[in-house]
């Protein structure tokens, strides 16, 4: 079948499909509605038609309503007329005996049983027959080989360095979604061109529509009415914008509007699958299979909960159904299955959720689950489980973001958000999202003033206030940090004046821990201002309390702050003693994160003494720990220090590469360089001056920009490898 419009992309699928048809008897193209299965199948049959001397026959099944009609429809497509008494498939097999034929069955998803029976029978009766099927769900028969059809690739724009552009700034042709949109837009709107000026809007449209070909084609037709910028602004309301008026007039009704595509998928789902679709539509950035089982295992069906003992099994079967129907995709992340929905599939699920009488229950369940996840992560900080929990929270950042920034539903206890805040401070710091975390905490503190009904609630609020103060300090917002820290004085004083008589010992211990934590935080603020006497006073007072919060890492942080103060005063012996004590405590507890920074300070001490090999050794050890928890800010501070050490050693080119590569981490993090510590920032300034002087301004700029285009981890590994090679040669 000749296609009227140009065929864009899909080279890997065409190659894979051709190879499958050559060696397999049944190939099913499976994918979400609108992904282009029919177009791909038609192109594939055209490409392989020369291998089938007896012809290619295409059967469209979209308008059939009963599975028992499939056999007769297939037989009729070959031009055979059979009576009611005859078996159509046996008559067809007789007519085609010995012939090499390719059969395309298009749109099988609503007639799976009928299609499976028909295909299995024909394959058994006709050894030279090959079948290509298109469906949103596999036929699930033994002869089947599935070819997953994914959306067209779109430019990667998660950060500026990864956008697919050539040196002139134009979007590269490797983005098939952009190529398709451009082609259809030029056809619909003469004079349209993708330029450096409008490419951001084009990319936004392609990304918002997930690279779905049908959606892109309908969107392109809307350029007859809207400017590109207006289209991009309205694309969030995709189902209304991409209605029937923008579809192809001759297309099947299910392919004339974006909503119709997903209405059809919705109708093919079971009640439990629809409920799970709505629940998962709340999950931004995907969800672990185990989390999805917990969330959907409690999903309301017909207004009742599933029995507790059957939840996990039922949820797994339900989620498997969504994967089979191409509404959910799966990826392997470190040996664990993570489920993802296209944003368009999510948007449809959210629309259906708003129509659901139980929508508030679904939202509350989602919020409660991820708030509890963050609270459990916070409780594990400072322990051997710290690294696992930091890795666990990292991919859930989009879920946490939407929960924190959304207005909580009526009846949600304030303590849920306050307890969750305990998991935010180290997560936001290690993931390089300090600015965002500081904003989250301001939202939480402003939304939930300090309660007075119970000591437990007050303690949760004070811990959240500590998190807010810490992140605001790291963000460089000293005024708001001081404001939040001061807000905790009165609640802690009130608790001290009137402890809970039912559990005086526990309350006094927790109050002492929090008092010590806030003293440590005030000491950190003073240290950032280079007020060494005040910083030392606060740290010593915190240590004197004798009770320290493990999750807030109070004790080792106080020792580190005293050690850093000693470094800034030039007291090497005291600094080493304090830092080694803090390192021993952190190692005993399994606190990976704090060890990174302690080793970093030790590297600075040895670097300042000119002991470069020893300093590089500490940095290398710290980098291994950073890799374990994927600590972006730790990687940044280590990199700046490495650049200083490399410059000191005379390796100006490597130093410039590192400085360029690390620049991409600092800028979006919301953190002042070196967290505002002037002492550390001075080392970087000296490195930059030395490298510029050695290389010259032109060469320095060239190498620095080269580093900006490279992955930081790659640059670090190369720099360390070069150093180790040099040491080997010297020895």
Helices and strands as residue ranges (DSSP letters): H 11-23, E 26-30, H 37-48, G 49-51, E 56-60, G 67-69, H 70-77, H 88-96, E 101-106, G 109-111, H 112-125, E 129-135, E 144-148, G 160-162, H 176-188, H 199-208, H 213-221, G 222-224, H 228-234, G 235-237, H 238-241, G 244-246, G 253-255, H 258-268, H 271-280, E 287-288, H 289-297, G 308-310, H 311-324, E 329-333, E 336-340, H 343-354, H 359-380, H 386-394, H 397-405, H 414-420, G 421-423, H 424-430, H 434-447, H 455-475, H 478-497, H 504-528, H 532-544, H 554-569, H 572-589, H 592-608, H 612-629, H 632-648, H 652-669, G 673-676, H 678-695, H 697-708, H 712-730
